[in-house]
C-alpha cells in the first residue's frame, strides 16, 4: 500500500494474522489511513503539500509514544481523537493542523479495519492454496484406493479415498471463488465524513473519496454511508461458511482415525504424547484443533449479523460489535486453515484397513451393481430391486454372504450366471467415476492453487 506524496509505504505488511488485529497493529493502520488522507487532500489542493509530506514522515507508530497514547485513549475514550493529537504533536511546523482534515472517527477506524482484513485475506488465500495442494496429493495417491462410501453413517457404495478428497477440493474451490468475487465489495472505501454525505469536504467530496480509494488500492462506494456494514458482515459470513467445510473435513478424518475405522492417521512422530495417564494412547491433535477453531469461527456469524442492526446514519454500538466479530473471525480463519494444511500434509492413509472395512458387509455394499445388471439383463429395475432387497435381507438375517444367497435364487440364476454375480459383487467393478474424478480434481487443485498465489500477490498493490 503506497501513498503518493513522499513515497512512504505502510508499516503493516508482513505481520502474522495472529498479530494483525492487535492494538499496536491497529494504531499503525489508523496512521496509514491518516497519511493516505493527507496525501489525497494534498493532491486535490485541500491541504498544503508540505503538510502532507510531514504527516507522511511522522505517520509511523515508532514516531509516537504508544504507551502515552494508550493512556490518553483511556482518558478520552476516543481512540482517533487521541491518535490525531499525538500525530499532530509529532509533526513539525503547522503540519499538525491538517491531520484528520474533515474526517470522522468511523471513517478512519473502518478504513483501517478493511486494510487489516485485506492483509489477513492474503494470508488466508495462501493457506487455502496450500490446503488445495495437500488435497491434490491425497486425491492422487488415493485415486484407486478402494473404500466404503457411507451415507447415514452406514455403508452405501464403494468409492476411492481419492474421490472423497476430490469432493473436498471441489468444495474448497467454491469457497475460494466466493472469497475472491467478494473482494470488490469487501475491500471498499466508505469515507464520507460524519454521516457519509461529505459535509466537510466542500465540492471535492467525491474526488477525495476516489483519490483516497486509489491511494489505498480500495474500491469505492457510491454512497459512503456510515450505516453500511453489509460488506463486512458478508465477509464474516463467508469465513463462517468456509469453517463449515473445514470443520466437516476435520470431523470426518477424526472419526476415520478411531480404532474402529483405522483408515487414516496423523503422522506426528513418536515424541508426541497422547495422554498424561494412558501411555499407549496416540490421540489425534491437528484434526481436533481444526474442529475447535472452525466451531469458534462459525460462532462469530451471529455476532456479525447482529452488527447489521445499525440505527439511522451510524452508531458506535454496531461498529463495536462488528469489529469484535472481525477481530475474532479473521485470526481464527487463518489459524484454522494453517492447522488444516498441516493436518492434510501429515495425514497418512491405510488402504488395508479400508479394504477390511469395505468387506465387513460381505458383499452387501455392491448390491446396487447387481440390481442394475439384473435390470439391464431383462428383469426390469423394480423387480430387480425387490429380488436383491430380499436377498440382502436374507443374507443379513442368516449371516451369509449375499453372493451365496443370490446364487441360490432361481430368478437370478435364469438371468445371470454365477460368474456374473461374483463379478458384480467385486467392489473394483463398481466405482463409478471415482478414479477419474480424483485425478481430474488433483490436477485442477494444483492449477488453481498456483492461480490463487498469483492473485494474492497482486492484492492491495
NUGUBA-318265 format. One line per field, with one value per residue (C-alpha): x, y, z; residue number from 1; residue in three letters. Coordinates in steps of 0.05 Angstrom, whole numbers. Layout:
// residues N
x	c(X ...)
y	c(Y ...)
z	c(Z ...)
seq	c(NUM ...)
type	c(ALA ...)
END
This chain:
// residues 461
x	c(0 37 19 31 65 133 132 123 98 53 89 36 57 83 52 25 -51 -50 -19 -56 -114 -73 -78 -7 -25 -89 -52 -7 -67 -102 -38 -36 -105 -88 -26 -65 -119 -67 -36 -102 -122 -55 -66 -132 -104 -145 -83 -11 34 88 39 22 97 108 46 72 141 112 56 93 80 152 145 93 98 49 46 27 -22 -56 -61 -93 -142 -164 -178 -212 -250 -240 -181 -177 -181 -121 -84 -96 -69 -5 6 -5 45 96 92 139 114 39 31 -5 -62 -81 -83 -152 -178 -254 -254 -290 -271 -313 -281 -212 -229 -270 -219 -163 -203 -212 -137 -124 -177 -144 -76 -109 -146 -80 -53 -118 -119 -46 -63 -123 -77 -33 -94 -112 -41 -43 -110 -85 -32 -83 -131 -76 -47 -116 -146 -152 -152 -220 -260 -332 -373 -421 -488 -527 -462 -473 -442 -472 -428 -354 -313 -239 -207 -186 -259 -271 -211 -236 -303 -267 -225 -287 -319 -257 -252 -323 -302 -242 -287 -335 -279 -247 -310 -328 -264 -292 -348 -308 -246 -284 -276 -331 -303 -357 -347 -391 -454 -429 -453 -385 -405 -334 -303 -340 -347 -289 -320 -328 -260 -229 -263 -238 -167 -164 -191 -138 -82 -104 -118 -190 -255 -304 -376 -423 -456 -406 -459 -434 -494 -469 -438 -465 -399 -361 -416 -414 -340 -351 -408 -361 -310 -364 -384 -311 -308 -367 -329 -263 -297 -332 -267 -232 -291 -293 -219 -224 -275 -236 -176 -212 -192 -260 -243 -167 -169 -126 -80 -38 37 62 124 140 154 81 45 -28 -46 -16 -44 -52 18 -9 -54 -39 -91 -106 -81 -88 -158 -186 -152 -188 -254 -248 -225 -280 -333 -307 -305 -377 -398 -377 -430 -487 -447 -434 -507 -525 -479 -524 -577 -547 -590 -600 -535 -490 -478 -417 -451 -460 -389 -360 -400 -376 -303 -305 -332 -280 -222 -240 -261 -200 -146 -189 -197 -123 -105 -158 -130 -59 -78 -118 -60 -15 -67 -73 2 13 -47 -29 -76 -86 -112 -110 -160 -202 -207 -222 -278 -305 -313 -350 -417 -396 -416 -478 -444 -444 -519 -535 -488 -522 -591 -573 -542 -604 -649 -608 -610 -686 -712 -732 -710 -767 -767 -691 -694 -744 -704 -637 -670 -699 -631 -596 -646 -638 -562 -563 -613 -576 -506 -489 -453 -503 -469 -486 -559 -562 -531 -585 -642 -676 -698 -627 -599 -643 -614 -543 -492 -451 -390 -433 -458 -387 -362 -418 -401 -329 -322 -270 -323 -370 -330 -367 -323 -285 -216 -228 -254 -197 -145 -183 -192 -120 -96 -146 -127 -54 -71 -120 -71 -20 -72 -92 -20 -12 -76 -57 9 -29 -78 -72 -19)
y	c(0 62 135 185 242 225 153 122 51 22 -6 -61 -111 -179 -187 -256 -259 -271 -202 -164 -143 -125 -53 -37 -63 -22 41 34 20 84 122 92 119 188 190 169 220 276 255 253 321 349 323 360 424 417 420 441 390 405 387 321 305 318 277 221 225 222 173 114 81 89 164 164 145 87 78 151 145 85 122 181 136 111 183 208 143 165 128 170 236 214 189 254 293 252 252 327 339 295 338 397 467 474 407 380 429 389 320 286 344 337 264 229 172 119 138 122 62 26 40 15 -47 -61 -54 -105 -152 -148 -169 -225 -244 -251 -298 -336 -348 -371 -421 -443 -455 -498 -539 -549 -573 -622 -648 -656 -704 -743 -747 -771 -822 -847 -845 -921 -935 -971 -958 -957 -897 -882 -847 -840 -867 -935 -970 -945 -958 -970 -907 -889 -844 -801 -788 -765 -717 -693 -674 -633 -599 -580 -551 -511 -483 -456 -422 -391 -366 -335 -300 -275 -248 -213 -172 -112 -107 -121 -81 -16 53 86 155 208 248 249 218 199 259 292 354 375 366 420 406 357 301 252 269 258 192 168 193 161 95 96 112 55 7 1 2 58 60 106 127 127 119 103 57 9 -53 -108 -116 -132 -176 -214 -227 -257 -300 -325 -344 -379 -419 -437 -460 -506 -543 -544 -569 -623 -648 -650 -683 -738 -751 -750 -806 -846 -844 -883 -956 -979 -949 -940 -917 -855 -827 -766 -778 -734 -773 -813 -752 -730 -754 -774 -777 -760 -823 -874 -884 -925 -871 -837 -783 -740 -669 -630 -653 -633 -565 -553 -576 -528 -469 -479 -481 -416 -383 -404 -373 -304 -305 -289 -232 -203 -207 -170 -114 -103 -71 -1 58 118 142 102 84 63 2 -32 -15 -44 -108 -115 -101 -152 -205 -188 -185 -255 -284 -266 -294 -356 -367 -362 -408 -457 -462 -465 -525 -557 -551 -584 -638 -655 -655 -703 -748 -820 -869 -942 -978 -1046 -1023 -990 -1057 -1094 -1046 -1050 -1125 -1122 -1127 -1190 -1161 -1121 -1056 -1080 -1096 -1035 -1062 -1130 -1097 -1054 -1113 -1155 -1098 -1088 -1163 -1161 -1165 -1092 -1043 -1052 -1128 -1129 -1082 -1128 -1190 -1161 -1128 -1195 -1228 -1174 -1182 -1257 -1251 -1203 -1245 -1312 -1283 -1310 -1274 -1241 -1273 -1342 -1322 -1292 -1354 -1396 -1352 -1384 -1317 -1291 -1357 -1353 -1285 -1282 -1338 -1350 -1316 -1254 -1249 -1255 -1202 -1155 -1163 -1142 -1071 -1054 -1063 -1011 -948 -902 -843 -844 -854 -806 -751 -759 -750 -693 -654 -666 -632 -576 -564 -554 -508 -467 -463 -431 -381 -364 -349 -304 -268 -256 -227 -171 -156 -86 -68)
z	c(0 -24 -13 -68 -30 -1 -28 41 48 100 160 166 113 133 202 220 223 298 308 254 298 360 385 361 292 292 312 252 207 233 218 148 135 163 118 57 72 77 11 -25 3 -18 -89 -91 -61 3 48 34 1 53 108 75 69 143 162 119 151 222 207 236 302 324 318 373 446 444 519 528 470 502 568 533 497 566 586 522 507 435 403 340 378 418 356 319 379 383 308 304 361 326 263 254 236 226 190 251 238 176 207 202 158 154 173 229 275 239 172 198 240 187 132 176 192 118 107 162 135 66 95 133 69 31 83 85 10 10 64 24 -35 10 30 -43 -58 1 -21 -92 -67 -26 -84 -130 -81 -62 -132 -136 -61 -53 10 34 15 72 76 142 172 140 80 15 -46 -58 -74 -70 -19 -78 -94 -22 -28 -96 -65 -12 -66 -105 -43 -23 -94 -87 -23 -58 -113 -63 -25 -89 -120 -55 -56 -95 -44 19 3 -10 19 59 74 75 138 199 168 99 57 50 90 110 42 3 -70 -70 -30 -88 -116 -48 -39 -107 -94 -25 -52 -106 -57 -12 -71 -50 -88 -74 -51 -89 -24 34 87 157 167 112 142 97 60 124 151 85 95 164 136 81 134 173 111 100 172 160 106 144 206 166 135 202 236 185 188 265 261 209 256 311 321 297 228 227 155 165 218 234 227 284 305 368 411 411 474 472 545 613 644 587 557 499 471 405 402 341 351 287 269 337 331 264 293 353 311 260 314 344 276 259 326 300 246 293 323 255 236 300 278 217 261 253 275 229 197 242 315 354 386 319 299 363 353 281 296 353 305 252 302 324 257 215 261 274 199 186 244 222 151 177 220 164 116 168 181 107 98 156 141 124 91 110 48 82 135 82 47 112 129 59 65 132 97 58 -8 12 -8 -81 -85 -127 -181 -180 -183 -244 -281 -268 -291 -354 -369 -374 -303 -300 -246 -197 -197 -194 -134 -99 -113 -89 -29 -7 -18 23 79 79 80 139 177 166 169 100 43 -3 -63 -35 -27 -97 -129 -97 -123 -183 -212 -211 -239 -300 -319 -291 -285 -221 -252 -269 -197 -169 -218 -200 -126 -137 -109 -161 -215 -186 -170 -217 -236 -170 -201 -259 -213 -164 -218 -251 -186 -165 -229 -221 -148 -166 -223 -181 -123 -169 -194 -122 -104 -164 -146 -74 -95 -131 -75 -49 -100)
seq	c(1 2 3 4 5 6 7 8 9 10 11 12 13 14 15 16 17 18 19 20 21 22 23 24 25 26 27 28 29 30 31 32 33 34 35 36 37 38 39 40 41 42 43 44 45 46 47 48 49 50 51 52 53 54 55 56 57 58 59 60 61 62 63 64 65 66 67 68 69 70 71 72 73 74 75 76 77 78 79 80 81 82 83 84 85 86 87 88 89 90 91 92 93 94 95 96 97 98 99 100 101 102 103 104 105 106 107 108 109 110 111 112 113 114 115 116 117 118 119 120 121 122 123 124 125 126 127 128 129 130 131 132 133 134 135 136 137 138 139 140 141 142 143 144 145 146 147 148 149 150 151 152 153 154 155 156 157 158 159 160 161 162 163 164 165 166 167 168 169 170 171 172 173 174 175 176 177 178 179 180 181 182 183 184 185 186 187 188 189 190 191 192 193 194 195 196 197 198 199 200 201 202 203 204 205 206 207 208 209 210 211 212 213 214 215 216 217 218 219 220 221 222 223 224 225 226 227 228 229 230 231 232 233 234 235 236 237 238 239 240 241 242 243 244 245 246 247 248 249 250 251 252 253 254 255 256 257 258 259 260 261 262 263 264 265 266 267 268 269 270 271 272 273 274 275 276 277 278 279 280 281 282 283 284 285 286 287 288 289 290 291 292 293 294 295 296 297 298 299 300 301 302 303 304 305 306 307 308 309 310 311 312 313 314 315 316 317 318 319 320 321 322 323 324 325 326 327 328 329 330 331 332 333 334 335 336 337 338 339 340 341 342 343 344 345 346 347 348 349 350 351 352 353 354 355 356 357 358 359 360 361 362 363 364 365 366 367 368 369 370 371 372 373 374 375 376 377 378 379 380 381 382 383 384 385 386 387 388 389 390 391 392 393 394 395 396 397 398 399 400 401 402 403 404 405 406 407 408 409 410 411 412 413 414 415 416 417 418 419 420 421 422 423 424 425 426 427 428 429 430 431 432 433 434 435 436 437 438 439 440 441 442 443 444 445 446 447 448 449 450 451 452 453 454 455 456 457 458 459 460 461)
type	c(UNK UNK UNK UNK UNK UNK UNK UNK UNK UNK UNK UNK UNK UNK UNK UNK UNK UNK UNK UNK UNK UNK UNK UNK UNK UNK UNK UNK UNK UNK UNK UNK UNK UNK UNK UNK UNK UNK UNK UNK UNK UNK UNK UNK UNK UNK UNK UNK UNK UNK UNK UNK UNK UNK UNK UNK UNK UNK UNK UNK UNK UNK UNK UNK UNK UNK UNK UNK UNK UNK UNK UNK UNK UNK UNK UNK UNK UNK UNK UNK UNK UNK UNK UNK UNK UNK UNK UNK UNK UNK UNK UNK UNK UNK UNK UNK UNK UNK UNK UNK UNK UNK UNK UNK UNK UNK UNK UNK UNK UNK UNK UNK UNK UNK UNK UNK UNK UNK UNK UNK UNK UNK UNK UNK UNK UNK UNK UNK UNK UNK UNK UNK UNK UNK UNK UNK UNK UNK UNK UNK UNK UNK UNK UNK UNK UNK UNK UNK UNK UNK UNK UNK UNK UNK UNK UNK UNK UNK UNK UNK UNK UNK UNK UNK UNK UNK UNK UNK UNK UNK UNK UNK UNK UNK UNK UNK UNK UNK UNK UNK UNK UNK UNK UNK UNK UNK UNK UNK UNK UNK UNK UNK UNK UNK UNK UNK UNK UNK UNK UNK UNK UNK UNK UNK UNK UNK UNK UNK UNK UNK UNK UNK UNK UNK UNK UNK UNK UNK UNK UNK UNK UNK UNK UNK UNK UNK UNK UNK UNK UNK UNK UNK UNK UNK UNK UNK UNK UNK UNK UNK UNK UNK UNK UNK UNK UNK UNK UNK UNK UNK UNK UNK UNK UNK UNK UNK UNK UNK UNK UNK UNK UNK UNK UNK UNK UNK UNK UNK UNK UNK UNK UNK UNK UNK UNK UNK UNK UNK UNK UNK UNK UNK UNK UNK UNK UNK UNK UNK UNK UNK UNK UNK UNK UNK UNK UNK UNK UNK UNK UNK UNK UNK UNK UNK UNK UNK UNK UNK UNK UNK UNK UNK UNK UNK UNK UNK UNK UNK UNK UNK UNK UNK UNK UNK UNK UNK UNK UNK UNK UNK UNK UNK UNK UNK UNK UNK UNK UNK UNK UNK UNK UNK UNK UNK UNK UNK UNK UNK UNK UNK UNK UNK UNK UNK UNK UNK UNK UNK UNK UNK UNK UNK UNK UNK UNK UNK UNK UNK UNK UNK UNK UNK UNK UNK UNK UNK UNK UNK UNK UNK UNK UNK UNK UNK UNK UNK UNK UNK UNK UNK UNK UNK UNK UNK UNK UNK UNK UNK UNK UNK UNK UNK UNK UNK UNK UNK UNK UNK UNK UNK UNK UNK UNK UNK UNK UNK UNK UNK UNK UNK UNK UNK UNK UNK UNK UNK UNK UNK UNK UNK UNK UNK UNK UNK UNK UNK UNK UNK UNK UNK UNK UNK UNK UNK UNK UNK UNK UNK UNK UNK UNK UNK UNK UNK UNK UNK UNK UNK UNK UNK UNK)
END
